[in-house]
Amino acid sequence: MMTNRRSIFRGAVGLLLAGLVAFALPAAAQQAGKAPSDFVQKLGDRAISVLADPKVSKPQAVEVFRELLNDNFDVQTIGRFVLGRYWNTAQPAQQKEYMSLFEQMIVEVYAERFSQYSGETFKVTGSQPAGERDAVVTSQVLRPSGPPVNVAWRVRGKDGGFKIVDVVVENVSMSQTQRSEFASVIENNGGRFEALLDALRQRIRTVQTGQASAR
């Protein structure tokens, strides 16, 4: 069970390099004549400079990240996609708790690890349409040492602005990865949806305990 609980969060940890940028698109970003790549670059630079600032405490980072996430990431779409067919097997109360835990997990995990980043820069390398509403923006996270990390963002036009609906790191879709891992936890526990909720609760408690110890 512990192995499963660790594995379901590999996607979230893998997204960490992307997270400084992916959740930084502002709701009012869409302006006439501007492309999604412009916003990804501009707000990516902003996210790195603000959220990786060593003066920003962990509690402050949590709140900043929560705001960016809620404003700019389609949590409902991602959360339901990641859960797949198990969404329909969950009770309404379980669905509600799952969405709350899913959001909290992302916020807590990323905020906890922001302090590990320093010296990274971000560069958009291209953009192309993907369907009627989406665009895929390609980019690189440039590190002080080691090869760059290739990251692609699936950006969707929604409610007059943009929302991130998937992040692909080195050709691996984080949404698809998380979907497989969540399903594995449920299936390995006899189809019990509650097992996934237990794993999410435990992960959040672990992160929060670590944050409290560091204060």
ZADREN-514282 format. One record per residue: x, y, z of N, C-alpha, C in turn. Coordinates in nm, 2 decimals. Atoms other than C-alpha are relative to their C-alpha. Layout:
// residues N
(r (X Y Z) (X Y Z) (X Y Z))
...
***
This chain:
// residues 215
(r (0.08 -0.12 0.00) (0.00 0.00 0.00) (0.09 0.13 0.00))
(r (-0.08 -0.12 0.00) (0.28 0.24 0.08) (0.06 0.03 -0.14))
(r (-0.05 -0.01 0.13) (0.43 0.17 -0.26) (-0.10 0.07 -0.09))
(r (0.10 -0.06 0.09) (0.11 0.26 -0.43) (-0.02 0.15 0.04))
(r (0.02 -0.14 -0.04) (0.07 0.58 -0.22) (0.11 0.08 -0.05))
(r (-0.11 -0.08 0.06) (0.42 0.69 -0.33) (-0.02 0.02 -0.15))
(r (0.00 0.00 0.14) (0.36 0.60 -0.69) (-0.10 0.10 -0.06))
(r (0.10 -0.08 0.05) (0.04 0.80 -0.73) (0.04 0.15 -0.01))
(r (-0.04 -0.14 -0.01) (0.23 1.12 -0.66) (0.12 0.02 -0.09))
(r (-0.12 -0.03 0.09) (0.52 1.07 -0.91) (-0.04 0.10 -0.10))
(r (0.04 -0.10 0.10) (0.32 1.26 -1.16) (0.00 0.14 0.05))
(r (0.00 -0.13 -0.06) (0.28 1.55 -0.93) (0.14 0.05 0.03))
(r (-0.14 -0.04 -0.02) (0.65 1.55 -0.84) (0.06 0.03 -0.13))
(r (-0.06 -0.02 0.13) (0.74 1.52 -1.20) (-0.04 0.13 -0.06))
(r (0.04 -0.13 0.05) (0.54 1.83 -1.27) (0.06 0.12 0.07))
(r (-0.06 -0.11 -0.09) (0.74 2.03 -1.02) (0.07 0.10 -0.09))
(r (-0.06 -0.10 0.09) (0.96 2.19 -1.29) (-0.10 0.08 -0.08))
(r (0.10 -0.07 0.07) (0.66 2.27 -1.48) (-0.09 0.09 0.08))
(r (0.10 -0.06 -0.08) (0.46 2.39 -1.19) (0.02 0.15 0.02))
(r (-0.03 -0.14 -0.02) (0.64 2.72 -1.15) (-0.06 0.09 -0.11))
(r (0.05 -0.07 0.12) (0.50 2.82 -1.49) (-0.15 -0.04 -0.03))
(r (0.13 0.05 0.05) (0.19 2.61 -1.56) (-0.12 0.07 0.06))
(r (0.11 -0.05 -0.07) (-0.03 2.77 -1.30) (0.00 0.15 0.00))
(r (-0.02 -0.14 -0.01) (0.07 3.13 -1.38) (-0.07 0.08 -0.10))
(r (0.07 -0.07 0.10) (-0.15 3.22 -1.67) (-0.12 0.08 0.06))
(r (0.10 -0.07 -0.07) (-0.38 3.50 -1.56) (-0.14 -0.01 -0.07))
(r (0.14 0.02 0.06) (-0.76 3.48 -1.62) (-0.02 0.10 -0.11))
(r (0.03 -0.11 0.09) (-0.75 3.81 -1.81) (0.11 0.00 -0.11))
(r (-0.12 0.00 0.09) (-0.45 3.70 -2.03) (-0.04 0.02 -0.14))
(r (0.03 0.00 0.14) (-0.63 3.67 -2.36) (-0.03 0.14 -0.05))
(r (0.01 -0.13 0.06) (-0.59 3.99 -2.55) (0.00 -0.01 -0.15))
(r (0.00 0.01 0.15) (-0.65 4.06 -2.92) (0.14 0.01 -0.05))
(r (-0.13 0.00 0.07) (-0.36 3.97 -3.14) (0.11 -0.07 0.08))
(r (-0.11 0.07 -0.08) (-0.17 3.78 -2.86) (-0.02 -0.15 -0.01))
(r (0.00 0.15 0.01) (-0.08 3.41 -2.88) (0.02 -0.06 0.14))
(r (-0.02 0.07 -0.13) (-0.08 3.16 -2.59) (0.15 0.00 0.04))
(r (-0.14 0.00 -0.03) (0.30 3.15 -2.62) (0.05 0.12 0.07))
(r (-0.04 -0.13 -0.06) (0.33 3.52 -2.53) (-0.03 -0.01 0.15))
(r (0.04 0.00 -0.14) (0.14 3.46 -2.21) (0.07 -0.10 0.08))
(r (-0.08 0.10 -0.08) (0.32 3.15 -2.11) (0.14 0.05 0.03))
(r (-0.14 -0.05 -0.03) (0.66 3.32 -2.15) (-0.01 0.11 0.10))
(r (0.01 -0.11 -0.10) (0.55 3.64 -1.97) (-0.03 -0.04 0.14))
(r (0.04 0.04 -0.13) (0.38 3.48 -1.69) (0.09 -0.11 0.06))
(r (-0.10 0.09 -0.04) (0.64 3.20 -1.67) (0.11 0.07 0.07))
(r (-0.11 -0.08 -0.06) (0.91 3.46 -1.60) (-0.05 0.06 0.14))
(r (0.05 -0.06 -0.12) (0.68 3.62 -1.34) (-0.01 -0.11 0.11))
(r (0.01 0.11 -0.10) (0.61 3.29 -1.16) (0.13 -0.04 0.06))
(r (-0.13 0.04 -0.05) (0.97 3.20 -1.13) (0.06 0.10 0.09))
(r (-0.06 -0.11 -0.08) (1.07 3.54 -1.00) (-0.07 0.01 0.13))
(r (0.08 -0.02 -0.13) (0.79 3.55 -0.74) (0.01 -0.12 0.09))
(r (0.01 0.11 -0.08) (0.75 3.20 -0.63) (0.13 -0.07 0.04))
(r (-0.13 0.05 -0.04) (1.11 3.10 -0.62) (0.09 0.10 0.08))
(r (-0.06 -0.10 -0.08) (1.20 3.41 -0.42) (0.03 -0.06 0.14))
(r (-0.03 0.06 -0.14) (1.38 3.29 -0.10) (-0.06 0.08 0.11))
(r (0.07 -0.08 -0.11) (1.21 3.57 0.09) (-0.15 -0.04 0.02))
(r (0.14 0.04 -0.01) (0.87 3.41 0.02) (0.00 -0.13 0.09))
(r (0.01 0.11 -0.10) (0.79 3.18 0.32) (-0.09 -0.11 -0.06))
(r (0.08 0.11 0.05) (0.63 2.84 0.27) (-0.15 0.03 0.01))
(r (0.14 -0.03 0.00) (0.29 2.96 0.40) (-0.04 0.10 -0.10))
(r (0.03 -0.09 0.11) (0.30 3.25 0.16) (0.00 -0.07 -0.13))
(r (-0.01 0.07 0.12) (0.40 3.02 -0.12) (-0.13 -0.08 -0.02))
(r (0.12 0.08 0.01) (0.10 2.80 -0.05) (-0.11 0.08 -0.04))
(r (0.11 -0.09 0.04) (-0.14 3.09 -0.07) (0.01 0.05 -0.14))
(r (-0.02 -0.05 0.13) (0.02 3.23 -0.38) (-0.03 -0.10 -0.10))
(r (0.02 0.11 0.09) (0.02 2.90 -0.55) (-0.15 -0.04 -0.01))
(r (0.14 0.03 0.00) (-0.34 2.83 -0.45) (-0.08 0.10 -0.09))
(r (0.06 -0.10 0.08) (-0.45 3.16 -0.60) (0.02 -0.02 -0.15))
(r (-0.04 0.02 0.14) (-0.26 3.09 -0.93) (-0.07 -0.12 -0.05))
(r (0.06 0.13 0.05) (-0.40 2.74 -0.95) (-0.15 0.02 -0.02))
(r (0.14 -0.01 0.01) (-0.76 2.83 -0.89) (-0.04 0.10 -0.11))
(r (0.03 -0.10 0.10) (-0.75 3.13 -1.13) (0.03 -0.05 -0.14))
(r (-0.06 0.03 0.13) (-0.56 2.96 -1.41) (0.01 -0.14 -0.05))
(r (-0.01 0.14 0.03) (-0.57 2.59 -1.40) (-0.14 -0.06 0.00))
(r (0.14 0.06 0.00) (-0.89 2.39 -1.50) (0.00 -0.12 0.09))
(r (-0.01 0.10 -0.10) (-0.89 2.19 -1.18) (-0.11 -0.11 -0.02))
(r (0.12 0.09 0.01) (-1.24 2.04 -1.24) (0.02 -0.09 -0.12))
(r (-0.02 0.08 0.12) (-1.15 1.92 -1.59) (0.11 -0.10 0.02))
(r (-0.11 0.09 -0.02) (-0.82 1.77 -1.49) (-0.03 -0.10 0.11))
(r (0.03 0.09 -0.11) (-0.95 1.62 -1.17) (-0.09 -0.11 -0.05))
(r (0.09 0.10 0.05) (-1.23 1.44 -1.35) (0.06 -0.09 -0.10))
(r (-0.07 0.09 0.10) (-1.01 1.32 -1.63) (0.09 -0.09 0.07))
(r (-0.09 0.08 -0.07) (-0.75 1.19 -1.39) (-0.08 -0.12 0.07))
(r (0.07 0.11 -0.07) (-1.02 0.99 -1.21) (-0.06 -0.10 -0.10))
(r (0.05 0.09 0.10) (-1.16 0.85 -1.53) (-0.14 -0.06 0.03))
(r (0.13 0.06 -0.03) (-1.45 0.60 -1.50) (-0.03 -0.01 0.14))
(r (0.03 0.02 -0.14) (-1.42 0.59 -1.13) (-0.07 0.12 0.06))
(r (0.08 -0.12 -0.04) (-1.58 0.94 -1.11) (-0.15 -0.05 0.02))
(r (0.14 0.04 0.00) (-1.91 0.77 -1.18) (-0.03 -0.11 0.11))
(r (0.02 0.10 -0.10) (-1.86 0.50 -0.92) (0.00 0.06 0.14))
(r (-0.01 -0.06 -0.13) (-1.80 0.75 -0.64) (-0.13 0.07 0.04))
(r (0.12 -0.07 -0.05) (-2.08 0.89 -0.42) (0.02 0.15 -0.01))
(r (-0.02 -0.14 0.00) (-2.15 1.26 -0.44) (0.09 0.06 0.10))
(r (-0.08 -0.05 -0.10) (-1.99 1.32 -0.11) (0.15 -0.03 -0.02))
(r (-0.13 0.04 0.03) (-1.68 1.13 -0.22) (0.06 0.08 -0.12))
(r (-0.05 -0.09 0.11) (-1.66 1.33 -0.55) (0.04 0.13 0.05))
(r (-0.03 -0.13 -0.06) (-1.67 1.65 -0.35) (0.13 0.00 0.08))
(r (-0.12 0.01 -0.08) (-1.40 1.54 -0.11) (0.12 -0.02 -0.09))
(r (-0.11 0.03 0.09) (-1.19 1.41 -0.40) (0.05 0.13 -0.06))
(r (-0.04 -0.12 0.06) (-1.19 1.74 -0.58) (0.07 0.09 0.09))
(r (-0.06 -0.08 -0.10) (-1.10 1.92 -0.26) (0.14 -0.05 0.03))
(r (-0.13 0.06 -0.02) (-0.81 1.68 -0.19) (0.09 0.01 -0.11))
(r (-0.08 -0.01 0.12) (-0.69 1.68 -0.55) (0.06 0.14 -0.01))
(r (-0.05 -0.14 0.00) (-0.66 2.06 -0.54) (0.11 0.02 0.11))
(r (-0.09 -0.02 -0.11) (-0.50 2.06 -0.20) (0.13 -0.07 -0.01))
(r (-0.12 0.08 0.02) (-0.25 1.79 -0.29) (0.09 0.08 -0.09))
(r (-0.09 -0.07 0.10) (-0.12 1.99 -0.59) (0.06 0.12 0.07))
(r (-0.05 -0.12 -0.06) (-0.10 2.31 -0.39) (0.11 -0.03 0.11))
(r (-0.10 0.03 -0.10) (0.08 2.16 -0.09) (0.13 -0.06 -0.05))
(r (-0.12 0.07 0.05) (0.32 1.94 -0.28) (0.09 0.10 -0.07))
(r (-0.08 -0.09 0.07) (0.43 2.22 -0.51) (0.06 0.12 0.09))
(r (-0.05 -0.10 -0.09) (0.45 2.49 -0.25) (0.11 -0.04 0.09))
(r (-0.10 0.05 -0.08) (0.66 2.27 -0.03) (0.13 -0.01 -0.07))
(r (-0.13 0.02 0.07) (0.92 2.23 -0.30) (0.05 0.12 -0.08))
(r (-0.04 -0.12 0.08) (0.94 2.58 -0.45) (0.14 0.04 0.05))
(r (-0.12 -0.05 -0.05) (1.24 2.66 -0.23) (0.12 -0.08 -0.05))
(r (-0.11 0.08 0.05) (1.45 2.39 -0.40) (0.05 0.06 -0.14))
(r (-0.03 -0.06 0.13) (1.46 2.60 -0.72) (0.07 0.13 0.01))
(r (-0.07 -0.13 0.01) (1.71 2.87 -0.79) (0.09 -0.01 -0.13))
(r (-0.09 -0.01 0.12) (1.88 2.98 -1.11) (-0.07 -0.05 -0.13))
(r (0.07 0.04 0.13) (1.62 2.83 -1.36) (-0.05 0.11 -0.08))
(r (0.06 -0.09 0.09) (1.51 3.02 -1.66) (-0.10 -0.08 -0.09))
(r (0.11 0.07 0.08) (1.22 2.95 -1.89) (-0.01 0.07 -0.14))
(r (0.00 -0.05 0.14) (1.20 2.98 -2.27) (-0.11 -0.07 -0.08))
(r (0.10 0.06 0.09) (0.90 2.93 -2.50) (0.07 -0.02 -0.13))
(r (-0.06 0.03 0.13) (1.01 2.76 -2.82) (-0.09 -0.02 -0.12))
(r (0.09 0.01 0.11) (0.69 2.73 -3.02) (-0.14 -0.01 0.05))
(r (0.14 0.02 -0.04) (0.31 2.71 -3.03) (-0.07 -0.04 -0.13))
(r (0.08 0.04 0.11) (0.06 2.54 -3.25) (-0.14 -0.04 0.04))
(r (0.14 0.04 -0.03) (-0.32 2.48 -3.26) (-0.01 -0.14 0.02))
(r (0.03 0.14 -0.03) (-0.46 2.16 -3.12) (-0.15 -0.01 0.02))
(r (0.14 0.01 -0.01) (-0.82 2.12 -3.20) (-0.06 0.14 -0.01))
(r (0.07 -0.13 0.02) (-1.08 2.40 -3.20) (0.03 0.10 0.11))
(r (-0.02 -0.09 -0.12) (-1.01 2.54 -2.85) (0.13 0.00 0.06))
(r (-0.12 0.02 -0.07) (-0.67 2.43 -2.76) (0.12 0.04 -0.08))
(r (-0.13 -0.02 0.06) (-0.31 2.52 -2.83) (0.11 -0.07 0.08))
(r (-0.11 0.06 -0.07) (0.01 2.34 -2.74) (0.12 0.09 -0.01))
(r (-0.11 -0.09 -0.01) (0.29 2.57 -2.63) (0.12 -0.09 0.05))
(r (-0.12 0.07 -0.03) (0.64 2.41 -2.63) (0.10 0.09 0.07))
(r (-0.09 -0.08 -0.08) (0.91 2.53 -2.39) (0.11 -0.08 0.05))
(r (-0.11 0.07 -0.07) (1.23 2.45 -2.21) (0.03 0.07 0.13))
(r (-0.05 -0.05 -0.13) (1.33 2.49 -1.85) (0.15 -0.01 0.00))
(r (-0.15 0.00 0.01) (1.70 2.59 -1.86) (0.06 0.00 0.14))
(r (-0.06 0.01 -0.13) (1.90 2.48 -1.56) (0.14 0.04 0.00))
(r (-0.14 -0.04 0.00) (2.23 2.61 -1.44) (0.10 -0.11 -0.03))
(r (-0.09 0.11 0.04) (2.38 2.26 -1.48) (-0.10 -0.11 -0.05))
(r (0.08 0.10 0.06) (2.25 1.97 -1.69) (-0.08 0.04 -0.12))
(r (0.07 -0.03 0.12) (2.04 1.95 -2.00) (-0.13 0.07 0.03))
(r (0.13 -0.07 -0.02) (1.72 2.16 -2.04) (-0.11 -0.11 0.01))
(r (0.11 0.08 -0.02) (1.39 2.01 -1.95) (-0.11 0.04 -0.10))
(r (0.10 -0.03 0.10) (1.14 2.00 -2.24) (-0.14 -0.01 0.06))
(r (0.13 -0.01 -0.06) (0.79 2.10 -2.13) (-0.10 0.05 -0.10))
(r (0.11 -0.05 0.09) (0.47 2.14 -2.34) (-0.13 0.02 0.08))
(r (0.13 -0.04 -0.07) (0.15 2.31 -2.21) (-0.12 -0.01 -0.09))
(r (0.12 0.00 0.07) (-0.19 2.23 -2.34) (-0.09 0.11 0.06))
(r (0.07 -0.11 -0.04) (-0.37 2.56 -2.32) (-0.14 0.01 -0.07))
(r (0.14 0.01 0.05) (-0.75 2.58 -2.36) (-0.07 0.14 0.02))
(r (0.08 -0.12 -0.01) (-0.96 2.89 -2.44) (-0.13 -0.03 0.08))
(r (0.12 0.03 -0.09) (-1.23 2.91 -2.17) (-0.04 0.13 0.07))
(r (0.06 -0.11 -0.08) (-1.46 3.18 -2.03) (0.08 0.13 -0.03))
(r (-0.06 -0.12 0.04) (-1.28 3.45 -2.23) (0.15 0.01 0.04))
(r (-0.14 0.00 -0.03) (-0.93 3.35 -2.11) (0.06 -0.13 -0.03))
(r (-0.07 0.13 0.02) (-0.69 3.06 -2.09) (0.00 -0.08 0.12))
(r (-0.02 0.10 -0.10) (-0.67 2.75 -1.88) (0.09 -0.11 -0.04))
(r (-0.09 0.11 0.03) (-0.40 2.49 -1.86) (-0.08 -0.13 0.03))
(r (0.07 0.12 -0.03) (-0.55 2.14 -1.90) (0.09 -0.12 -0.01))
(r (-0.09 0.11 -0.01) (-0.24 1.93 -1.93) (0.14 0.05 -0.02))
(r (-0.14 -0.03 0.01) (0.14 1.94 -1.90) (0.07 -0.12 -0.04))
(r (-0.07 0.12 0.05) (0.37 1.71 -2.09) (0.15 0.03 0.02))
(r (-0.15 -0.02 -0.03) (0.73 1.68 -1.95) (0.07 -0.11 -0.07))
(r (-0.08 0.09 0.07) (0.98 1.51 -2.18) (-0.09 -0.11 -0.06))
(r (0.09 0.08 0.08) (0.69 1.36 -2.39) (-0.09 -0.09 0.09))
(r (0.09 0.08 -0.09) (0.51 1.22 -2.08) (-0.11 0.09 0.05))
(r (0.11 -0.08 -0.04) (0.16 1.35 -2.02) (-0.02 -0.02 0.15))
(r (0.02 0.01 -0.14) (0.12 1.42 -1.65) (-0.14 -0.04 0.04))
(r (0.14 0.04 -0.03) (-0.26 1.39 -1.66) (-0.02 -0.15 -0.03))
(r (0.02 0.14 0.03) (-0.24 1.05 -1.83) (0.07 -0.09 0.10))
(r (-0.08 0.08 -0.10) (0.03 0.93 -1.58) (-0.08 -0.01 0.13))
(r (0.08 0.00 -0.13) (-0.18 1.04 -1.28) (-0.12 -0.08 -0.01))
(r (0.12 0.08 0.02) (-0.49 0.88 -1.43) (0.03 -0.15 0.02))
(r (-0.04 0.14 -0.02) (-0.31 0.54 -1.45) (0.03 -0.03 0.14))
(r (-0.04 0.03 -0.14) (-0.17 0.57 -1.10) (-0.12 0.00 0.10))
(r (0.12 -0.01 -0.08) (-0.50 0.67 -0.94) (-0.08 -0.13 -0.02))
(r (0.07 0.12 0.03) (-0.67 0.38 -1.11) (0.07 -0.12 0.06))
(r (-0.07 0.11 -0.06) (-0.40 0.14 -0.99) (-0.02 -0.01 0.15))
(r (0.02 0.00 -0.14) (-0.45 0.25 -0.63) (-0.14 -0.06 0.03))
(r (0.14 0.05 -0.02) (-0.83 0.18 -0.65) (-0.01 -0.15 -0.03))
(r (0.01 0.14 0.05) (-0.79 -0.15 -0.84) (0.07 -0.09 0.10))
(r (-0.08 0.09 -0.10) (-0.52 -0.28 -0.59) (-0.06 0.00 0.13))
(r (0.07 0.00 -0.13) (-0.76 -0.21 -0.31) (-0.15 -0.04 -0.02))
(r (0.14 0.06 0.02) (-1.06 -0.41 -0.43) (-0.10 0.09 -0.06))
(r (0.09 -0.09 0.06) (-1.21 -0.13 -0.62) (-0.06 0.11 0.09))
(r (0.05 -0.09 -0.10) (-1.26 0.08 -0.31) (0.05 0.14 -0.03))
(r (-0.04 -0.14 0.03) (-1.27 0.45 -0.40) (0.06 0.07 0.12))
(r (-0.05 -0.06 -0.12) (-1.21 0.53 -0.04) (0.15 -0.02 0.02))
(r (-0.14 0.02 -0.01) (-0.86 0.39 -0.07) (0.08 0.11 -0.06))
(r (-0.06 -0.11 0.07) (-0.77 0.67 -0.31) (-0.01 0.12 0.09))
(r (0.02 -0.11 -0.09) (-0.91 0.93 -0.07) (0.09 -0.01 0.12))
(r (-0.09 0.03 -0.11) (-0.71 0.77 0.21) (0.14 0.04 -0.04))
(r (-0.13 -0.03 0.04) (-0.39 0.80 0.01) (0.02 0.15 -0.02))
(r (-0.01 -0.14 0.02) (-0.46 1.16 -0.08) (0.01 0.07 0.14))
(r (0.00 -0.06 -0.13) (-0.53 1.25 0.28) (0.14 -0.02 0.07))
(r (-0.13 0.03 -0.07) (-0.21 1.08 0.40) (0.11 0.08 -0.07))
(r (-0.11 -0.08 0.06) (0.01 1.26 0.14) (-0.01 0.14 0.04))
(r (0.01 -0.14 -0.05) (-0.13 1.60 0.24) (0.04 0.01 0.14))
(r (-0.04 -0.01 -0.14) (-0.08 1.53 0.61) (0.15 -0.01 0.01))
(r (-0.14 0.02 0.00) (0.28 1.42 0.54) (0.07 0.13 -0.04))
(r (-0.05 -0.12 0.04) (0.35 1.74 0.35) (-0.01 0.11 0.10))
(r (0.03 -0.10 -0.10) (0.19 1.96 0.61) (0.08 -0.02 0.12))
(r (-0.09 0.03 -0.12) (0.38 1.79 0.89) (0.14 0.05 -0.03))
(r (-0.13 -0.05 0.03) (0.70 1.86 0.71) (0.02 0.15 0.00))
(r (0.00 -0.14 0.00) (0.61 2.22 0.66) (0.00 0.06 0.14))
(r (0.01 -0.05 -0.13) (0.52 2.27 1.02) (0.14 -0.02 0.07))
(r (-0.13 0.03 -0.07) (0.86 2.11 1.13) (0.10 0.10 -0.05))
(r (-0.10 -0.09 0.06) (1.05 2.35 0.90) (-0.02 0.15 0.05))
(r (0.02 -0.14 -0.04) (0.89 2.67 1.05) (0.08 0.04 0.12))
***
